Amino acid sequence: MHVPFSYLDRQFAEVDNYLADIRELVLSGDFTLGKDVQAFETAFAELCGMPYAVGVGSGTDALGLSLKMLGVGPGDEVITTPMTFFATVGAIVMTGATPVFVDSESGFVIDPEKIEAAITPRTKALLPVHYTGNLANMPRIAEIAQKHGLKVVEDACQSIAGQIDGLPAGTWSDAAGYSLHPLKNLNVWGDAGVITTRSAELAETLRRYRNHGMINRDQIAIWGVNSRLDSLQAVVGRRLIGDTAWITEKRISHAQFYDQALASLAPQVQIPPRRAGVRHVFHLYLLRVERRDELLAFLNQRGIEAKVHYPIPLHLQPAAAALGYKAGDFPVCEADCKQIITLPAHQHLSQAELDYTVEQIQTFYAC
Ligand SMILES: *Cc1c(COP(=O)(O)O)cnc(C)c1O
């Protein structure tokens, strides 16, 4: 049996409806911003339960532009986690600021109790990441930010429809950045990102900044960038956005199935703690396992596209050399990186594929 990690061929097997929408866009010539982008932004804001959503070129830009428009720049420090995708840290560096790392708590998100020790007079903002779709402890992070007068941007690229006590990302921060990359939970046919915020003023500033700083055709208020949400991607997103609830529920139910089916394999297989009140949306389904590299090879040989997200934490990347970190600085994160494995858990998997994956893991640890 083949258990694929990517679901794109299954998801877009019936492509005609999308092509009909795109045909309409092409005939309208409404290629930059325009009504489809506006309609998608409105739908996205509603999906996230936030008053404002601003479409941009990518998830990376959603983070970088938010930080910049909140005043983060050269000489500032931004606190984040080394347990993330490259782009979180790339977005900080894009602003000219310096990334400062803080170790994880169990569950692969930043440990709020270690943040204060990393705050310096230069700290300007916090950038927690809802890694794998598990929300970081935002109520606690917001308290710390308020005490120290810091801005907060949430990296929600993996956590669309995630919640804490029924409240969405963006509730405890200045802004939340989302990615619509083809392998994210709500995905389009290329690069796209969205920022949600409760601030009308920040939304307005971001709308200008993403579009050259334009006030109107002839005037710019600020020096901006070109990071518009592509209109074609907005058309695809509009058709798909209604599926988000179904996609999310499927992923959660697949994760619950794995959690139950694999619990008896402890301690060789450890299921990360599932925090009460958190709606974890399982962009990635991670386990901590013994003999990780052997298990990975075993599953791959048997057609199961398990992966590792990611083997090398950000502070140990070649790109981070100038920041001066070393192995041992973040023991929780570093231990996780050696033990984690990602199982396919996407919405298009069949029960037979899930069963087969569990059986193969059981077989591996039985011998
Ligand atoms: C995907 C991702 C990003 C970047 O999004 P892009 O749309 O690929 O630029 C940033 N942070 C995290 C945690 C991500 O998973």
The ligand as a Tripos MOL2 file, in Angstrom:
@<TRIPOS>MOLECULE
LIG
   15    15     1     0     0
SMALL
NO_CHARGES

@<TRIPOS>ATOM
      1 C1          4.6710   27.6290    5.8120 C.3       1 LIG1
      2 C2          5.1590   28.3840    6.9720 C.ar      1 LIG1
      3 C3          5.6020   29.7150    6.8680 C.ar      1 LIG1
      4 C4          5.7720   30.4200    5.5590 C.3       1 LIG1
      5 O1          4.7050   30.4290    4.7060 O.3       1 LIG1
      6 P1          4.9500   30.6180    3.1320 P.3       1 LIG1
      7 O2          3.5770   30.8600    2.6240 O.co2     1 LIG1
      8 O3          5.5670   29.3590    2.6200 O.co2     1 LIG1
      9 O4          5.8320   31.8080    2.9500 O.co2     1 LIG1
     10 C5          5.9660   30.3710    8.0260 C.ar      1 LIG1
     11 N1          5.9300   29.7670    9.2270 N.ar      1 LIG1
     12 C6          5.5370   28.4940    9.3670 C.ar      1 LIG1
     13 C7          5.5010   27.8960   10.7280 C.3       1 LIG1
     14 C8          5.1500   27.7550    8.2440 C.ar      1 LIG1
     15 O5          4.7860   26.4860    8.3950 O.3       1 LIG1
@<TRIPOS>BOND
     1     1     2 1
     2     2     3 ar
     3     2    14 ar
     4     3     4 1
     5     3    10 ar
     6     4     5 1
     7     5     6 1
     8     6     7 2
     9     6     8 1
    10     6     9 1
    11    10    11 ar
    12    11    12 ar
    13    12    13 1
    14    12    14 ar
    15    14    15 1
@<TRIPOS>SUBSTRUCTURE
     1 LIG1         1 GROUP 0 **** ****
